[in-house]
Amino acid sequence: MRTCVGCRKRDLRSALLRLVLEQSGDVPRGQPRVVADVRGSKPGRGAWIHPVSACLELADRRRAVPRALRVTGPVDLAGVRDHLEQQDR
């Protein structure tokens, strides 16, 4: 069981999407970039959300993703938004 950082509801790991920080070698200067870890195998600390844009927006408004990943300051969620939009198609 994991907790969605957006809606704060508990759900099975298989029903949630894991978010991780992109590795430092791939990150340009600026905000840390968060990516979707579809397989759940990327290294590092993860944050979990339901794979719907409503939970991502709620997590972004509450600043829950940087807090869950233990990052100071804002993070770039564009990659996760793109991933969710592709799933909706």
mmCIF file as gemmi writes it, N, C-alpha and C atoms, coordinates in Angstrom:
data_model
loop_
_atom_site.group_PDB
_atom_site.id
_atom_site.type_symbol
_atom_site.label_atom_id
_atom_site.label_alt_id
_atom_site.label_comp_id
_atom_site.label_asym_id
_atom_site.label_entity_id
_atom_site.label_seq_id
_atom_site.pdbx_PDB_ins_code
_atom_site.Cartn_x
_atom_site.Cartn_y
_atom_site.Cartn_z
_atom_site.occupancy
_atom_site.B_iso_or_equiv
_atom_site.pdbx_formal_charge
_atom_site.auth_seq_id
_atom_site.auth_asym_id
_atom_site.pdbx_PDB_model_num
ATOM 1 N N . MET Axp A 1 ? 0.844 -1.183 0 1 0 ? 1 A 1
ATOM 2 C CA . MET Axp A 1 ? 0 0 0 1 0 ? 1 A 1
ATOM 3 C C . MET Axp A 1 ? 0.89 1.248 0 1 0 ? 1 A 1
ATOM 4 N N . ARG Axp A 2 ? 0.476 2.219 -0.785 1 0 ? 2 A 1
ATOM 5 C CA . ARG Axp A 2 ? 1.168 3.508 -0.866 1 0 ? 2 A 1
ATOM 6 C C . ARG Axp A 2 ? 0.112 4.605 -0.742 1 0 ? 2 A 1
ATOM 7 N N . THR Axp A 3 ? 0.565 5.808 -0.444 1 0 ? 3 A 1
ATOM 8 C CA . THR Axp A 3 ? -0.333 6.955 -0.324 1 0 ? 3 A 1
ATOM 9 C C . THR Axp A 3 ? -0.071 7.925 -1.466 1 0 ? 3 A 1
ATOM 10 N N . CYS Axp A 4 ? -1.112 8.334 -2.156 1 0 ? 4 A 1
ATOM 11 C CA . CYS Axp A 4 ? -1.019 9.333 -3.22 1 0 ? 4 A 1
ATOM 12 C C . CYS Axp A 4 ? -0.707 10.685 -2.584 1 0 ? 4 A 1
ATOM 13 N N . VAL Axp A 5 ? 0.345 11.364 -3.065 1 0 ? 5 A 1
ATOM 14 C CA . VAL Axp A 5 ? 0.696 12.661 -2.483 1 0 ? 5 A 1
ATOM 15 C C . VAL Axp A 5 ? -0.267 13.755 -2.923 1 0 ? 5 A 1
ATOM 16 N N . GLY Axp A 6 ? -1.118 13.465 -3.897 1 0 ? 6 A 1
ATOM 17 C CA . GLY Axp A 6 ? -2.112 14.436 -4.342 1 0 ? 6 A 1
ATOM 18 C C . GLY Axp A 6 ? -3.376 14.396 -3.501 1 0 ? 6 A 1
ATOM 19 N N . CYS Axp A 7 ? -4.098 13.287 -3.592 1 0 ? 7 A 1
ATOM 20 C CA . CYS Axp A 7 ? -5.391 13.179 -2.899 1 0 ? 7 A 1
ATOM 21 C C . CYS Axp A 7 ? -5.258 12.593 -1.49 1 0 ? 7 A 1
ATOM 22 N N . ARG Axp A 8 ? -4.075 12.078 -1.154 1 0 ? 8 A 1
ATOM 23 C CA . ARG Axp A 8 ? -3.776 11.503 0.165 1 0 ? 8 A 1
ATOM 24 C C . ARG Axp A 8 ? -4.543 10.207 0.456 1 0 ? 8 A 1
ATOM 25 N N . LYS Axp A 9 ? -5.051 9.541 -0.583 1 0 ? 9 A 1
ATOM 26 C CA . LYS Axp A 9 ? -5.735 8.259 -0.396 1 0 ? 9 A 1
ATOM 27 C C . LYS Axp A 9 ? -4.739 7.126 -0.579 1 0 ? 9 A 1
ATOM 28 N N . ARG Axp A 10 ? -4.916 6.072 0.211 1 0 ? 10 A 1
ATOM 29 C CA . ARG Axp A 10 ? -4.051 4.899 0.118 1 0 ? 10 A 1
ATOM 30 C C . ARG Axp A 10 ? -4.575 3.976 -0.98 1 0 ? 10 A 1
ATOM 31 N N . ASP Axp A 11 ? -3.636 3.381 -1.704 1 0 ? 11 A 1
ATOM 32 C CA . ASP Axp A 11 ? -4.021 2.478 -2.783 1 0 ? 11 A 1
ATOM 33 C C . ASP Axp A 11 ? -2.889 1.478 -3.003 1 0 ? 11 A 1
ATOM 34 N N . LEU Axp A 12 ? -3.167 0.473 -3.802 1 0 ? 12 A 1
ATOM 35 C CA . LEU Axp A 12 ? -2.154 -0.513 -4.137 1 0 ? 12 A 1
ATOM 36 C C . LEU Axp A 12 ? -1.043 0.135 -4.962 1 0 ? 12 A 1
ATOM 37 N N . ARG Axp A 13 ? 0.147 -0.401 -4.797 1 0 ? 13 A 1
ATOM 38 C CA . ARG Axp A 13 ? 1.294 0.11 -5.542 1 0 ? 13 A 1
ATOM 39 C C . ARG Axp A 13 ? 1.05 0.034 -7.05 1 0 ? 13 A 1
ATOM 40 N N . SER Axp A 14 ? 0.379 -1.006 -7.493 1 0 ? 14 A 1
ATOM 41 C CA . SER Axp A 14 ? 0.114 -1.192 -8.919 1 0 ? 14 A 1
ATOM 42 C C . SER Axp A 14 ? -0.869 -0.161 -9.482 1 0 ? 14 A 1
ATOM 43 N N . ALA Axp A 15 ? -1.637 0.491 -8.624 1 0 ? 15 A 1
ATOM 44 C CA . ALA Axp A 15 ? -2.617 1.482 -9.074 1 0 ? 15 A 1
ATOM 45 C C . ALA Axp A 15 ? -2.048 2.901 -9.095 1 0 ? 15 A 1
ATOM 46 N N . LEU Axp A 16 ? -0.828 3.069 -8.579 1 0 ? 16 A 1
ATOM 47 C CA . LEU Axp A 16 ? -0.216 4.389 -8.48 1 0 ? 16 A 1
ATOM 48 C C . LEU Axp A 16 ? 0.969 4.508 -9.429 1 0 ? 16 A 1
ATOM 49 N N . LEU Axp A 17 ? 1.364 5.738 -9.696 1 0 ? 17 A 1
ATOM 50 C CA . LEU Axp A 17 ? 2.502 6.04 -10.554 1 0 ? 17 A 1
ATOM 51 C C . LEU Axp A 17 ? 3.613 6.609 -9.683 1 0 ? 17 A 1
ATOM 52 N N . ARG Axp A 18 ? 4.811 6.051 -9.83 1 0 ? 18 A 1
ATOM 53 C CA . ARG Axp A 18 ? 5.945 6.516 -9.024 1 0 ? 18 A 1
ATOM 54 C C . ARG Axp A 18 ? 6.646 7.653 -9.748 1 0 ? 18 A 1
ATOM 55 N N . LEU Axp A 19 ? 6.97 8.714 -9.009 1 0 ? 19 A 1
ATOM 56 C CA . LEU Axp A 19 ? 7.694 9.859 -9.535 1 0 ? 19 A 1
ATOM 57 C C . LEU Axp A 19 ? 9.066 9.897 -8.892 1 0 ? 19 A 1
ATOM 58 N N . VAL Axp A 20 ? 10.098 10.173 -9.675 1 0 ? 20 A 1
ATOM 59 C CA . VAL Axp A 20 ? 11.465 10.288 -9.165 1 0 ? 20 A 1
ATOM 60 C C . VAL Axp A 20 ? 12.139 11.486 -9.799 1 0 ? 20 A 1
ATOM 61 N N . LEU Axp A 21 ? 13.212 11.948 -9.16 1 0 ? 21 A 1
ATOM 62 C CA . LEU Axp A 21 ? 14.021 13.007 -9.748 1 0 ? 21 A 1
ATOM 63 C C . LEU Axp A 21 ? 14.873 12.413 -10.857 1 0 ? 21 A 1
ATOM 64 N N . GLU Axp A 22 ? 15.011 13.167 -11.945 1 0 ? 22 A 1
ATOM 65 C CA . GLU Axp A 22 ? 15.871 12.731 -13.034 1 0 ? 22 A 1
ATOM 66 C C . GLU Axp A 22 ? 17.313 12.745 -12.552 1 0 ? 22 A 1
ATOM 67 N N . GLN Axp A 23 ? 18.114 11.823 -13.004 1 0 ? 23 A 1
ATOM 68 C CA . GLN Axp A 23 ? 19.506 11.73 -12.564 1 0 ? 23 A 1
ATOM 69 C C . GLN Axp A 23 ? 20.247 13.032 -12.858 1 0 ? 23 A 1
ATOM 70 N N . SER Axp A 24 ? 21.152 13.416 -11.971 1 0 ? 24 A 1
ATOM 71 C CA . SER Axp A 24 ? 21.825 14.717 -12.035 1 0 ? 24 A 1
ATOM 72 C C . SER Axp A 24 ? 22.599 14.939 -13.33 1 0 ? 24 A 1
ATOM 73 N N . GLY Axp A 25 ? 23.128 13.885 -13.953 1 0 ? 25 A 1
ATOM 74 C CA . GLY Axp A 25 ? 23.863 14.039 -15.204 1 0 ? 25 A 1
ATOM 75 C C . GLY Axp A 25 ? 22.981 14.463 -16.359 1 0 ? 25 A 1
ATOM 76 N N . ASP Axp A 26 ? 21.69 14.177 -16.275 1 0 ? 26 A 1
ATOM 77 C CA . ASP Axp A 26 ? 20.763 14.491 -17.36 1 0 ? 26 A 1
ATOM 78 C C . ASP Axp A 26 ? 20.02 15.803 -17.147 1 0 ? 26 A 1
ATOM 79 N N . VAL Axp A 27 ? 20.22 16.434 -15.99 1 0 ? 27 A 1
ATOM 80 C CA . VAL Axp A 27 ? 19.438 17.608 -15.629 1 0 ? 27 A 1
ATOM 81 C C . VAL Axp A 27 ? 20.199 18.883 -15.987 1 0 ? 27 A 1
ATOM 82 N N . PRO Axp A 28 ? 19.595 19.768 -16.813 1 0 ? 28 A 1
ATOM 83 C CA . PRO Axp A 28 ? 20.228 21.062 -17.048 1 0 ? 28 A 1
ATOM 84 C C . PRO Axp A 28 ? 20.089 21.935 -15.8 1 0 ? 28 A 1
ATOM 85 N N . ARG Axp A 29 ? 20.833 23.017 -15.77 1 0 ? 29 A 1
ATOM 86 C CA . ARG Axp A 29 ? 20.733 23.925 -14.624 1 0 ? 29 A 1
ATOM 87 C C . ARG Axp A 29 ? 19.32 24.473 -14.512 1 0 ? 29 A 1
ATOM 88 N N . GLY Axp A 30 ? 18.896 24.73 -13.301 1 0 ? 30 A 1
ATOM 89 C CA . GLY Axp A 30 ? 17.542 25.223 -13.058 1 0 ? 30 A 1
ATOM 90 C C . GLY Axp A 30 ? 16.81 24.317 -12.105 1 0 ? 30 A 1
ATOM 91 N N . GLN Axp A 31 ? 15.515 24.217 -12.287 1 0 ? 31 A 1
ATOM 92 C CA . GLN Axp A 31 ? 14.697 23.397 -11.4 1 0 ? 31 A 1
ATOM 93 C C . GLN Axp A 31 ? 14.986 21.917 -11.602 1 0 ? 31 A 1
ATOM 94 N N . PRO Axp A 32 ? 14.986 21.149 -10.515 1 0 ? 32 A 1
ATOM 95 C CA . PRO Axp A 32 ? 15.099 19.696 -10.667 1 0 ? 32 A 1
ATOM 96 C C . PRO Axp A 32 ? 13.894 19.165 -11.435 1 0 ? 32 A 1
ATOM 97 N N . ARG Axp A 33 ? 14.119 18.208 -12.301 1 0 ? 33 A 1
ATOM 98 C CA . ARG Axp A 33 ? 13.044 17.67 -13.135 1 0 ? 33 A 1
ATOM 99 C C . ARG Axp A 33 ? 12.557 16.343 -12.578 1 0 ? 33 A 1
ATOM 100 N N . VAL Axp A 34 ? 11.246 16.214 -12.47 1 0 ? 34 A 1
ATOM 101 C CA . VAL Axp A 34 ? 10.619 14.989 -11.985 1 0 ? 34 A 1
ATOM 102 C C . VAL Axp A 34 ? 10.101 14.218 -13.189 1 0 ? 34 A 1
ATOM 103 N N . VAL Axp A 35 ? 10.338 12.908 -13.198 1 0 ? 35 A 1
ATOM 104 C CA . VAL Axp A 35 ? 9.888 12.054 -14.298 1 0 ? 35 A 1
ATOM 105 C C . VAL Axp A 35 ? 9.065 10.899 -13.741 1 0 ? 35 A 1
ATOM 106 N N . ALA Axp A 36 ? 8.245 10.322 -14.598 1 0 ? 36 A 1
ATOM 107 C CA . ALA Axp A 36 ? 7.443 9.163 -14.216 1 0 ? 36 A 1
ATOM 108 C C . ALA Axp A 36 ? 8.302 7.91 -14.306 1 0 ? 36 A 1
ATOM 109 N N . ASP Axp A 37 ? 8.265 7.107 -13.268 1 0 ? 37 A 1
ATOM 110 C CA . ASP Axp A 37 ? 8.982 5.839 -13.225 1 0 ? 37 A 1
ATOM 111 C C . ASP Axp A 37 ? 7.951 4.728 -13.424 1 0 ? 37 A 1
ATOM 112 N N . VAL Axp A 38 ? 7.641 4.438 -14.67 1 0 ? 38 A 1
ATOM 113 C CA . VAL Axp A 38 ? 6.567 3.509 -15.011 1 0 ? 38 A 1
ATOM 114 C C . VAL Axp A 38 ? 6.864 2.106 -14.489 1 0 ? 38 A 1
ATOM 115 N N . ARG Axp A 39 ? 8.094 1.657 -14.612 1 0 ? 39 A 1
ATOM 116 C CA . ARG Axp A 39 ? 8.457 0.312 -14.159 1 0 ? 39 A 1
ATOM 117 C C . ARG Axp A 39 ? 8.702 0.237 -12.659 1 0 ? 39 A 1
ATOM 118 N N . GLY Axp A 40 ? 8.899 1.377 -12.028 1 0 ? 40 A 1
ATOM 119 C CA . GLY Axp A 40 ? 9.149 1.381 -10.591 1 0 ? 40 A 1
ATOM 120 C C . GLY Axp A 40 ? 10.525 0.883 -10.22 1 0 ? 40 A 1
ATOM 121 N N . SER Axp A 41 ? 11.502 1.057 -11.123 1 0 ? 41 A 1
ATOM 122 C CA . SER Axp A 41 ? 12.83 0.507 -10.884 1 0 ? 41 A 1
ATOM 123 C C . SER Axp A 41 ? 13.95 1.541 -10.882 1 0 ? 41 A 1
ATOM 124 N N . LYS Axp A 42 ? 13.631 2.801 -11.1 1 0 ? 42 A 1
ATOM 125 C CA . LYS Axp A 42 ? 14.678 3.827 -11.117 1 0 ? 42 A 1
ATOM 126 C C . LYS Axp A 42 ? 15.185 4.055 -9.7 1 0 ? 42 A 1
ATOM 127 N N . PRO Axp A 43 ? 16.459 4.395 -9.586 1 0 ? 43 A 1
ATOM 128 C CA . PRO Axp A 43 ? 17.017 4.605 -8.247 1 0 ? 43 A 1
ATOM 129 C C . PRO Axp A 43 ? 16.555 5.923 -7.638 1 0 ? 43 A 1
ATOM 130 N N . GLY Axp A 44 ? 16.609 5.991 -6.337 1 0 ? 44 A 1
ATOM 131 C CA . GLY Axp A 44 ? 16.278 7.223 -5.634 1 0 ? 44 A 1
ATOM 132 C C . GLY Axp A 44 ? 14.945 7.166 -4.933 1 0 ? 44 A 1
ATOM 133 N N . ARG Axp A 45 ? 14.706 8.223 -4.207 1 0 ? 45 A 1
ATOM 134 C CA . ARG Axp A 45 ? 13.474 8.353 -3.448 1 0 ? 45 A 1
ATOM 135 C C . ARG Axp A 45 ? 12.311 8.601 -4.399 1 0 ? 45 A 1
ATOM 136 N N . GLY Axp A 46 ? 11.164 8.044 -4.106 1 0 ? 46 A 1
ATOM 137 C CA . GLY Axp A 46 ? 10.01 8.189 -4.979 1 0 ? 46 A 1
ATOM 138 C C . GLY Axp A 46 ? 8.819 8.812 -4.276 1 0 ? 46 A 1
ATOM 139 N N . ALA Axp A 47 ? 7.959 9.43 -5.066 1 0 ? 47 A 1
ATOM 140 C CA . ALA Axp A 47 ? 6.669 9.946 -4.606 1 0 ? 47 A 1
ATOM 141 C C . ALA Axp A 47 ? 5.614 9.248 -5.45 1 0 ? 47 A 1
ATOM 142 N N . TRP Axp A 48 ? 4.483 8.964 -4.881 1 0 ? 48 A 1
ATOM 143 C CA . TRP Axp A 48 ? 3.446 8.182 -5.564 1 0 ? 48 A 1
ATOM 144 C C . TRP Axp A 48 ? 2.191 9.022 -5.777 1 0 ? 48 A 1
ATOM 145 N N . ILE Axp A 49 ? 1.613 8.937 -6.988 1 0 ? 49 A 1
ATOM 146 C CA . ILE Axp A 49 ? 0.347 9.611 -7.29 1 0 ? 49 A 1
ATOM 147 C C . ILE Axp A 49 ? -0.532 8.667 -8.103 1 0 ? 49 A 1
ATOM 148 N N . HIS Axp A 50 ? -1.838 8.93 -8.074 1 0 ? 50 A 1
ATOM 149 C CA . HIS Axp A 50 ? -2.736 8.234 -8.999 1 0 ? 50 A 1
ATOM 150 C C . HIS Axp A 50 ? -2.431 8.775 -10.395 1 0 ? 50 A 1
ATOM 151 N N . PRO Axp A 51 ? -2.455 7.957 -11.416 1 0 ? 51 A 1
ATOM 152 C CA . PRO Axp A 51 ? -2.094 8.408 -12.761 1 0 ? 51 A 1
ATOM 153 C C . PRO Axp A 51 ? -3.197 9.217 -13.448 1 0 ? 51 A 1
ATOM 154 N N . VAL Axp A 52 ? -3.662 10.252 -12.777 1 0 ? 52 A 1
ATOM 155 C CA . VAL Axp A 52 ? -4.645 11.179 -13.338 1 0 ? 52 A 1
ATOM 156 C C . VAL Axp A 52 ? -4.148 12.595 -13.094 1 0 ? 52 A 1
ATOM 157 N N . SER Axp A 53 ? -4.491 13.489 -14.002 1 0 ? 53 A 1
ATOM 158 C CA . SER Axp A 53 ? -3.99 14.861 -13.894 1 0 ? 53 A 1
ATOM 159 C C . SER Axp A 53 ? -4.541 15.591 -12.664 1 0 ? 53 A 1
ATOM 160 N N . ALA Axp A 54 ? -5.718 15.212 -12.193 1 0 ? 54 A 1
ATOM 161 C CA . ALA Axp A 54 ? -6.293 15.88 -11.02 1 0 ? 54 A 1
ATOM 162 C C . ALA Axp A 54 ? -5.413 15.681 -9.784 1 0 ? 54 A 1
ATOM 163 N N . CYS Axp A 55 ? -4.903 14.473 -9.589 1 0 ? 55 A 1
ATOM 164 C CA . CYS Axp A 55 ? -4.027 14.213 -8.436 1 0 ? 55 A 1
ATOM 165 C C . CYS Axp A 55 ? -2.697 14.936 -8.593 1 0 ? 55 A 1
ATOM 166 N N . LEU Axp A 56 ? -2.175 15.007 -9.815 1 0 ? 56 A 1
ATOM 167 C CA . LEU Axp A 56 ? -0.919 15.723 -10.035 1 0 ? 56 A 1
ATOM 168 C C . LEU Axp A 56 ? -1.088 17.206 -9.752 1 0 ? 56 A 1
ATOM 169 N N . GLU Axp A 57 ? -2.185 17.796 -10.213 1 0 ? 57 A 1
ATOM 170 C CA . GLU Axp A 57 ? -2.417 19.216 -9.977 1 0 ? 57 A 1
ATOM 171 C C . GLU Axp A 57 ? -2.614 19.505 -8.485 1 0 ? 57 A 1
ATOM 172 N N . LEU Axp A 58 ? -3.308 18.629 -7.801 1 0 ? 58 A 1
ATOM 173 C CA . LEU Axp A 58 ? -3.495 18.788 -6.357 1 0 ? 58 A 1
ATOM 174 C C . LEU Axp A 58 ? -2.153 18.687 -5.633 1 0 ? 58 A 1
ATOM 175 N N . ALA Axp A 59 ? -1.325 17.743 -6.024 1 0 ? 59 A 1
ATOM 176 C CA . ALA Axp A 59 ? 0.005 17.599 -5.421 1 0 ? 59 A 1
ATOM 177 C C . ALA Axp A 59 ? 0.866 18.816 -5.706 1 0 ? 59 A 1
ATOM 178 N N . ASP Axp A 60 ? 0.749 19.362 -6.911 1 0 ? 60 A 1
ATOM 179 C CA . ASP Axp A 60 ? 1.522 20.553 -7.278 1 0 ? 60 A 1
ATOM 180 C C . ASP Axp A 60 ? 1.071 21.762 -6.46 1 0 ? 60 A 1
ATOM 181 N N . ARG Axp A 61 ? -0.236 21.927 -6.312 1 0 ? 61 A 1
ATOM 182 C CA . ARG Axp A 61 ? -0.768 23.046 -5.519 1 0 ? 61 A 1
ATOM 183 C C . ARG Axp A 61 ? -0.329 22.973 -4.067 1 0 ? 61 A 1
ATOM 184 N N . ARG Axp A 62 ? -0.303 21.764 -3.525 1 0 ? 62 A 1
ATOM 185 C CA . ARG Axp A 62 ? 0.068 21.566 -2.124 1 0 ? 62 A 1
ATOM 186 C C . ARG Axp A 62 ? 1.581 21.5 -1.915 1 0 ? 62 A 1
ATOM 187 N N . ARG Axp A 63 ? 2.346 21.546 -3.034 1 0 ? 63 A 1
ATOM 188 C CA . ARG Axp A 63 ? 3.812 21.411 -2.993 1 0 ? 63 A 1
ATOM 189 C C . ARG Axp A 63 ? 4.233 20.1 -2.339 1 0 ? 63 A 1
ATOM 190 N N . ALA Axp A 64 ? 3.457 19.051 -2.598 1 0 ? 64 A 1
ATOM 191 C CA . ALA Axp A 64 ? 3.685 17.754 -1.962 1 0 ? 64 A 1
ATOM 192 C C . ALA Axp A 64 ? 4.799 16.953 -2.631 1 0 ? 64 A 1
ATOM 193 N N . VAL Axp A 65 ? 5.014 17.138 -3.929 1 0 ? 65 A 1
ATOM 194 C CA . VAL Axp A 65 ? 6.027 16.349 -4.621 1 0 ? 65 A 1
ATOM 195 C C . VAL Axp A 65 ? 7.435 16.702 -4.133 1 0 ? 65 A 1
ATOM 196 N N . PRO Axp A 66 ? 7.813 17.989 -4.088 1 0 ? 66 A 1
ATOM 197 C CA . PRO Axp A 66 ? 9.156 18.291 -3.57 1 0 ? 66 A 1
ATOM 198 C C . PRO Axp A 66 ? 9.334 17.85 -2.113 1 0 ? 66 A 1
ATOM 199 N N . ARG Axp A 67 ? 8.286 17.957 -1.347 1 0 ? 67 A 1
ATOM 200 C CA . ARG Axp A 67 ? 8.366 17.545 0.063 1 0 ? 67 A 1
ATOM 201 C C . ARG Axp A 67 ? 8.568 16.028 0.169 1 0 ? 67 A 1
ATOM 202 N N . ALA Axp A 68 ? 7.848 15.258 -0.64 1 0 ? 68 A 1
ATOM 203 C CA . ALA Axp A 68 ? 7.979 13.808 -0.612 1 0 ? 68 A 1
ATOM 204 C C . ALA Axp A 68 ? 9.352 13.354 -1.119 1 0 ? 68 A 1
ATOM 205 N N . LEU Axp A 69 ? 9.9 14.092 -2.08 1 0 ? 69 A 1
ATOM 206 C CA . LEU Axp A 69 ? 11.212 13.751 -2.624 1 0 ? 69 A 1
ATOM 207 C C . LEU Axp A 69 ? 12.355 14.391 -1.836 1 0 ? 69 A 1
ATOM 208 N N . ARG Axp A 70 ? 11.993 15.163 -0.835 1 0 ? 70 A 1
ATOM 209 C CA . ARG Axp A 70 ? 12.969 15.853 0.025 1 0 ? 70 A 1
ATOM 210 C C . ARG Axp A 70 ? 13.887 16.77 -0.776 1 0 ? 70 A 1
ATOM 211 N N . VAL Axp A 71 ? 13.249 17.633 -1.573 1 0 ? 71 A 1
ATOM 212 C CA . VAL Axp A 71 ? 13.948 18.619 -2.391 1 0 ? 71 A 1
ATOM 213 C C . VAL Axp A 71 ? 13.5 19.997 -1.928 1 0 ? 71 A 1
ATOM 214 N N . THR Axp A 72 ? 14.44 20.92 -1.819 1 0 ? 72 A 1
ATOM 215 C CA . THR Axp A 72 ? 14.055 22.285 -1.466 1 0 ? 72 A 1
ATOM 216 C C . THR Axp A 72 ? 13.739 23.051 -2.739 1 0 ? 72 A 1
ATOM 217 N N . GLY Axp A 73 ? 12.71 23.844 -2.687 1 0 ? 73 A 1
ATOM 218 C CA . GLY Axp A 73 ? 12.315 24.645 -3.831 1 0 ? 73 A 1
ATOM 219 C C . GLY Axp A 73 ? 11.401 23.909 -4.787 1 0 ? 73 A 1
ATOM 220 N N . PRO Axp A 74 ? 10.976 24.598 -5.841 1 0 ? 74 A 1
ATOM 221 C CA . PRO Axp A 74 ? 10.037 24.009 -6.802 1 0 ? 74 A 1
ATOM 222 C C . PRO Axp A 74 ? 10.723 22.982 -7.702 1 0 ? 74 A 1
ATOM 223 N N . VAL Axp A 75 ? 9.919 22.108 -8.295 1 0 ? 75 A 1
ATOM 224 C CA . VAL Axp A 75 ? 10.415 21.104 -9.239 1 0 ? 75 A 1
ATOM 225 C C . VAL Axp A 75 ? 9.642 21.228 -10.545 1 0 ? 75 A 1
ATOM 226 N N . ASP Axp A 76 ? 10.24 20.752 -11.618 1 0 ? 76 A 1
ATOM 227 C CA . ASP Axp A 76 ? 9.628 20.789 -12.943 1 0 ? 76 A 1
ATOM 228 C C . ASP Axp A 76 ? 8.813 19.507 -13.146 1 0 ? 76 A 1
ATOM 229 N N . LEU Axp A 77 ? 7.501 19.638 -13.265 1 0 ? 77 A 1
ATOM 230 C CA . LEU Axp A 77 ? 6.606 18.495 -13.44 1 0 ? 77 A 1
ATOM 231 C C . LEU Axp A 77 ? 6.133 18.326 -14.88 1 0 ? 77 A 1
ATOM 232 N N . ALA Axp A 78 ? 6.759 19.035 -15.828 1 0 ? 78 A 1
ATOM 233 C CA . ALA Axp A 78 ? 6.316 18.991 -17.225 1 0 ? 78 A 1
ATOM 234 C C . ALA Axp A 78 ? 6.393 17.582 -17.806 1 0 ? 78 A 1
ATOM 235 N N . GLY Axp A 79 ? 7.43 16.844 -17.474 1 0 ? 79 A 1
ATOM 236 C CA . GLY Axp A 79 ? 7.57 15.481 -17.983 1 0 ? 79 A 1
ATOM 237 C C . GLY Axp A 79 ? 6.463 14.567 -17.505 1 0 ? 79 A 1
ATOM 238 N N . VAL Axp A 80 ? 6.047 14.742 -16.263 1 0 ? 80 A 1
ATOM 239 C CA . VAL Axp A 80 ? 4.971 13.923 -15.705 1 0 ? 80 A 1
ATOM 240 C C . VAL Axp A 80 ? 3.646 14.309 -16.36 1 0 ? 80 A 1
ATOM 241 N N . ARG Axp A 81 ? 3.435 15.606 -16.565 1 0 ? 81 A 1
ATOM 242 C CA . ARG Axp A 81 ? 2.204 16.052 -17.242 1 0 ? 81 A 1
ATOM 243 C C . ARG Axp A 81 ? 2.12 15.469 -18.647 1 0 ? 81 A 1
ATOM 244 N N . ASP Axp A 82 ? 3.251 15.484 -19.369 1 0 ? 82 A 1
ATOM 245 C CA . ASP Axp A 82 ? 3.276 14.914 -20.72 1 0 ? 82 A 1
ATOM 246 C C . ASP Axp A 82 ? 2.952 13.422 -20.684 1 0 ? 82 A 1
ATOM 247 N N . HIS Axp A 83 ? 3.51 12.725 -19.716 1 0 ? 83 A 1
ATOM 248 C CA . HIS Axp A 83 ? 3.254 11.285 -19.585 1 0 ? 83 A 1
ATOM 249 C C . HIS Axp A 83 ? 1.76 11.019 -19.344 1 0 ? 83 A 1
ATOM 250 N N . LEU Axp A 84 ? 1.146 11.803 -18.468 1 0 ? 84 A 1
ATOM 251 C CA . LEU Axp A 84 ? -0.279 11.608 -18.174 1 0 ? 84 A 1
ATOM 252 C C . LEU Axp A 84 ? -1.149 11.937 -19.38 1 0 ? 84 A 1
ATOM 253 N N . GLU Axp A 85 ? -0.767 12.968 -20.15 1 0 ? 85 A 1
ATOM 254 C CA . GLU Axp A 85 ? -1.531 13.323 -21.348 1 0 ? 85 A 1
ATOM 255 C C . GLU Axp A 85 ? -1.45 12.194 -22.385 1 0 ? 85 A 1
ATOM 256 N N . GLN Axp A 86 ? -0.283 11.574 -22.522 1 0 ? 86 A 1
ATOM 257 C CA . GLN Axp A 86 ? -0.127 10.469 -23.469 1 0 ? 86 A 1
ATOM 258 C C . GLN Axp A 86 ? -0.971 9.276 -23.061 1 0 ? 86 A 1
ATOM 259 N N . GLN Axp A 87 ? -1.097 9.045 -21.76 1 0 ? 87 A 1
ATOM 260 C CA . GLN Axp A 87 ? -1.917 7.934 -21.29 1 0 ? 87 A 1
ATOM 261 C C . GLN Axp A 87 ? -3.391 8.175 -21.564 1 0 ? 87 A 1
ATOM 262 N N . ASP Axp A 88 ? -3.822 9.429 -21.51 1 0 ? 88 A 1
ATOM 263 C CA . ASP Axp A 88 ? -5.231 9.753 -21.718 1 0 ? 88 A 1
ATOM 264 C C . ASP Axp A 88 ? -5.666 9.548 -23.176 1 0 ? 88 A 1
ATOM 265 N N . ARG Axp A 89 ? -4.725 9.551 -24.092 1 0 ? 89 A 1
ATOM 266 C CA . ARG Axp A 89 ? -5.066 9.434 -25.516 1 0 ? 89 A 1
ATOM 267 C C . ARG Axp A 89 ? -5.485 8.059 -25.879 1 0 ? 89 A 1
